[in-house]
Amino acid sequence: MRWDRNYSSSDVEDRRGEVYSGGGGGLGGGGLFLLVRLLSIFGWKGILVGLVIAGVVMAGGQCSNLTSHRPVTSSGPVQSSAQEDELVHFVGFVFDDIQKSWARQMPGYEKARLVLFRNRYPSACGTASPAIGPFYCQLDHKVYIDLAFYDELRRRFGAPGDFAQAYVIAHEVGHHVQNLRHLLGKGSADSVHVELQADCLAGAWAKDADKRGLVEMGDVGEALNAASQIGDDTLQRKAQGYVQPEKFTHGTSAQRRGSFERGYDGGAAACL
């Protein structure tokens, strides 16, 4: 991918030097986030149900750390390698390019922000952590990512390449586009549809970037490979040796590839 290696984004919050202590066992931290993210698909009723469940769990002592300890965030200098510094510039460039692309296509587009963190960090949706992976929080309009995820993407998932990394960001900004268009939390329990649409929107950005000369030979293949490697069926087969379609949350490898391709071929109109 062609990009400006000296680029810095004003919409990136670099929290890598901050150490967060908070959350706890039970449904604390990431567990509460997953609960909110899942139930938010059902709209305000789902969020209400989530709050009720959280209240019951906390009353039963399952979330004692949430009630007995206040989150503490301390700041320090960011210890970063030259490779990670370059990655910070890269994700900032990609994030801004994606948003500029959507701003040209969506009148009244409201920008999201990107938060870089290490290990754990508080968000409006709960505690961000490597176990959750990159995610978009619709409550604060922010994308959260621990850059160490990209090592996992390359080593564990077999999806190397800068455009595979860009695809991840484009997918999460796709959720922001859905949020702005009120396509999240409208009563549908089909999280697979939501995730596949975000893949399609990522493909639509890739096509726009290609038209502007940012996409190099092999880039689209990197994104398609990444979409395949993180399909539910592929991940389940690697983890447990068999597939359970009833537990799909993001779609199969073929569906994720197909959704990205649909957006790349037809643009935003093919997704929305």
PLY file of the C-alpha trace (Angstrom):
ply
format ascii 1.0
element vertex 272
property float x
property float y
property float z
element edge 271
property int vertex1
property int vertex2
end_header
0.00 0.00 0.00
1.25 3.48 -0.82
1.21 5.77 2.18
3.00 8.73 3.79
5.51 7.34 6.30
5.77 10.67 8.10
2.02 11.01 8.54
0.53 11.77 11.97
-3.19 11.82 12.70
-4.88 14.23 15.08
-7.69 11.68 15.51
-5.45 9.02 17.06
-5.23 8.85 20.86
-1.94 7.21 21.80
-2.53 5.59 25.21
0.29 3.06 24.97
2.15 4.73 27.82
-0.79 4.49 30.19
-1.17 1.57 32.59
-4.71 0.66 33.53
-5.63 -1.34 36.61
-9.29 -2.09 37.07
-12.00 -4.59 36.27
-11.85 -8.04 37.74
-13.20 -11.55 37.64
-16.58 -12.87 36.66
-18.08 -10.59 34.04
-15.67 -7.79 34.79
-13.67 -5.96 32.13
-13.80 -7.75 28.81
-16.72 -9.95 29.88
-18.97 -6.98 30.52
-17.88 -5.45 27.22
-18.81 -8.61 25.32
-22.18 -8.63 27.07
-22.87 -5.01 26.13
-21.65 -5.51 22.56
-23.84 -8.56 22.05
-26.99 -7.16 23.61
-26.60 -3.72 22.00
-27.60 -5.40 18.76
-31.12 -5.46 20.23
-31.16 -1.66 20.69
-32.02 0.10 23.93
-34.00 -2.91 25.17
-30.91 -5.06 24.82
-28.78 -2.56 26.69
-31.40 -2.47 29.45
-31.33 -6.25 29.70
-27.53 -6.11 29.87
-27.65 -3.62 32.73
-30.12 -5.78 34.61
-27.93 -8.86 34.18
-24.84 -6.90 35.22
-26.69 -5.66 38.29
-27.68 -9.17 39.28
-24.15 -10.47 38.80
-22.65 -7.62 40.78
-25.17 -8.15 43.57
-24.04 -11.75 43.73
-20.43 -10.72 44.23
-19.22 -11.74 40.79
-17.93 -8.26 39.96
-16.44 -7.30 43.28
-13.43 -5.66 41.70
-15.69 -3.32 39.75
-17.37 -2.12 42.91
-14.49 -2.13 45.38
-11.72 -0.68 43.20
-11.77 2.41 41.04
-9.83 2.16 37.78
-6.40 3.74 38.07
-4.61 4.97 34.97
-1.02 6.14 35.23
0.93 7.77 32.43
4.53 7.26 31.47
6.80 7.64 28.46
5.89 5.44 25.51
8.52 2.75 25.02
8.36 1.98 21.33
10.56 0.31 18.73
11.24 1.85 15.33
9.00 -0.81 13.80
6.12 0.07 16.11
6.65 3.79 15.51
6.22 3.14 11.80
3.08 1.14 12.51
1.64 4.07 14.48
2.15 6.33 11.46
0.64 3.66 9.20
-2.55 3.11 11.20
-3.00 6.88 11.54
-2.69 7.34 7.79
-5.09 4.48 7.04
-7.60 5.56 9.66
-7.71 9.11 8.32
-7.88 7.97 4.71
-10.84 5.72 5.47
-12.66 8.54 7.22
-11.94 11.02 4.44
-13.33 8.50 2.00
-16.58 8.14 3.94
-16.83 11.90 4.50
-16.85 12.35 0.73
-19.62 9.80 0.35
-21.78 10.53 3.42
-23.09 14.09 3.95
-22.78 15.03 7.60
-20.26 12.28 8.37
-19.06 12.52 11.98
-15.53 11.34 12.59
-14.61 8.52 14.93
-11.36 8.39 16.89
-8.74 5.66 17.13
-7.30 4.65 20.52
-3.97 2.83 20.67
-3.36 0.97 23.92
-1.32 -1.83 25.44
-2.65 -4.75 27.43
-5.82 -3.17 28.87
-7.61 0.15 28.63
-11.05 1.43 29.70
-13.62 2.27 27.05
-17.25 3.33 27.29
-18.13 -0.28 26.36
-15.93 -1.91 29.00
-12.28 -2.85 29.21
-10.37 -3.16 25.95
-7.87 -6.02 25.97
-5.90 -8.23 23.55
-8.34 -11.08 24.29
-11.13 -9.06 22.68
-9.08 -7.83 19.75
-9.72 -4.62 17.80
-13.25 -3.30 18.24
-15.51 -0.32 17.70
-17.44 1.08 20.65
-20.69 2.63 19.50
-21.13 4.40 22.85
-18.07 6.66 22.45
-17.51 6.41 18.66
-13.97 5.10 19.07
-11.97 2.24 17.57
-9.66 0.48 20.03
-6.60 -1.53 19.02
-3.53 -2.97 20.70
-0.88 -2.95 17.96
0.35 -6.32 19.20
-2.73 -7.74 17.49
-0.99 -7.32 14.16
1.70 -9.75 15.27
-1.08 -12.22 16.07
-2.68 -11.55 12.70
0.57 -12.45 10.98
1.82 -15.31 13.15
-1.28 -16.97 14.57
-3.79 -16.29 11.82
-1.43 -16.44 8.85
-2.48 -13.06 7.45
0.60 -10.89 6.83
0.82 -7.67 4.88
0.07 -4.00 5.39
-3.23 -4.19 3.52
-4.39 -6.99 5.82
-3.71 -4.53 8.65
-5.60 -1.81 6.81
-8.56 -4.16 6.30
-8.87 -4.59 10.07
-9.17 -0.83 10.58
-11.56 -0.43 7.63
-13.81 -3.15 9.08
-14.03 -1.35 12.44
-14.71 2.02 10.80
-17.38 0.15 8.85
-19.14 -0.37 12.19
-18.93 3.39 12.74
-20.61 3.97 9.39
-23.32 1.51 10.43
-23.74 3.37 13.70
-24.08 6.75 11.98
-26.71 5.27 9.67
-28.56 3.72 12.62
-27.89 0.20 11.40
-26.68 -1.02 14.80
-29.11 -1.84 17.58
-32.24 -1.95 15.43
-33.64 -5.13 16.92
-31.79 -7.66 14.77
-30.05 -10.51 16.56
-28.06 -11.41 13.47
-24.55 -10.35 14.40
-23.24 -12.22 11.35
-25.14 -9.82 9.07
-23.70 -6.83 10.95
-20.13 -8.13 10.66
-20.44 -9.10 7.00
-21.79 -5.67 6.16
-18.74 -4.15 7.89
-16.55 -6.37 5.70
-18.42 -5.11 2.65
-17.85 -1.51 3.73
-14.15 -2.29 4.15
-14.13 -3.53 0.56
-15.86 -0.34 -0.60
-13.10 1.75 0.99
-10.45 -0.47 -0.62
-11.97 0.20 -4.04
-11.97 3.94 -3.39
-8.34 3.76 -2.26
-7.51 1.81 -5.40
-9.04 4.53 -7.57
-6.78 7.04 -5.85
-3.65 5.00 -6.51
-2.99 3.79 -2.96
-3.46 0.08 -3.64
-0.50 -1.90 -4.97
-0.36 -5.29 -6.63
-1.15 -8.02 -4.11
-2.84 -5.73 -1.58
-6.38 -6.92 -2.24
-5.17 -10.50 -1.97
-3.78 -9.72 1.49
-7.15 -8.39 2.62
-9.02 -11.37 1.17
-6.62 -13.77 2.87
-7.13 -11.99 6.20
-10.92 -12.21 5.78
-10.58 -15.94 5.11
-8.26 -16.63 8.01
-10.60 -15.05 10.57
-13.81 -16.66 9.33
-15.76 -18.43 12.07
-15.51 -21.86 10.46
-11.75 -21.56 9.96
-11.16 -20.35 13.53
-13.36 -23.08 15.00
-11.70 -25.78 12.93
-8.25 -24.64 14.08
-9.29 -24.33 17.73
-11.41 -27.46 18.20
-11.21 -29.49 15.04
-14.86 -29.13 14.02
-17.36 -26.44 13.05
-20.44 -25.26 14.99
-22.52 -22.98 12.72
-24.90 -22.15 15.56
-22.04 -20.33 17.28
-21.02 -18.19 14.31
-20.70 -14.46 15.10
-18.86 -13.03 12.06
-19.55 -15.41 9.19
-17.63 -18.12 7.38
-14.39 -17.54 5.54
-16.23 -17.69 2.22
-18.86 -15.21 3.43
-16.25 -12.76 4.70
-14.27 -12.93 1.48
-17.45 -12.59 -0.55
-18.63 -9.57 1.43
-15.31 -7.77 1.00
-15.36 -8.54 -2.72
-18.94 -7.29 -3.03
-17.94 -3.94 -1.56
-14.81 -3.79 -3.69
-16.76 -4.51 -6.87
-19.84 -2.41 -6.18
-18.80 0.26 -3.70
-20.88 1.48 -0.78
-24.12 1.09 -2.70
-23.58 -2.68 -2.73
-23.34 -2.73 1.06
-25.95 -0.32 2.39
0 1
1 2
2 3
3 4
4 5
5 6
6 7
7 8
8 9
9 10
10 11
11 12
12 13
13 14
14 15
15 16
16 17
17 18
18 19
19 20
20 21
21 22
22 23
23 24
24 25
25 26
26 27
27 28
28 29
29 30
30 31
31 32
32 33
33 34
34 35
35 36
36 37
37 38
38 39
39 40
40 41
41 42
42 43
43 44
44 45
45 46
46 47
47 48
48 49
49 50
50 51
51 52
52 53
53 54
54 55
55 56
56 57
57 58
58 59
59 60
60 61
61 62
62 63
63 64
64 65
65 66
66 67
67 68
68 69
69 70
70 71
71 72
72 73
73 74
74 75
75 76
76 77
77 78
78 79
79 80
80 81
81 82
82 83
83 84
84 85
85 86
86 87
87 88
88 89
89 90
90 91
91 92
92 93
93 94
94 95
95 96
96 97
97 98
98 99
99 100
100 101
101 102
102 103
103 104
104 105
105 106
106 107
107 108
108 109
109 110
110 111
111 112
112 113
113 114
114 115
115 116
116 117
117 118
118 119
119 120
120 121
121 122
122 123
123 124
124 125
125 126
126 127
127 128
128 129
129 130
130 131
131 132
132 133
133 134
134 135
135 136
136 137
137 138
138 139
139 140
140 141
141 142
142 143
143 144
144 145
145 146
146 147
147 148
148 149
149 150
150 151
151 152
152 153
153 154
154 155
155 156
156 157
157 158
158 159
159 160
160 161
161 162
162 163
163 164
164 165
165 166
166 167
167 168
168 169
169 170
170 171
171 172
172 173
173 174
174 175
175 176
176 177
177 178
178 179
179 180
180 181
181 182
182 183
183 184
184 185
185 186
186 187
187 188
188 189
189 190
190 191
191 192
192 193
193 194
194 195
195 196
196 197
197 198
198 199
199 200
200 201
201 202
202 203
203 204
204 205
205 206
206 207
207 208
208 209
209 210
210 211
211 212
212 213
213 214
214 215
215 216
216 217
217 218
218 219
219 220
220 221
221 222
222 223
223 224
224 225
225 226
226 227
227 228
228 229
229 230
230 231
231 232
232 233
233 234
234 235
235 236
236 237
237 238
238 239
239 240
240 241
241 242
242 243
243 244
244 245
245 246
246 247
247 248
248 249
249 250
250 251
251 252
252 253
253 254
254 255
255 256
256 257
257 258
258 259
259 260
260 261
261 262
262 263
263 264
264 265
265 266
266 267
267 268
268 269
269 270
270 271
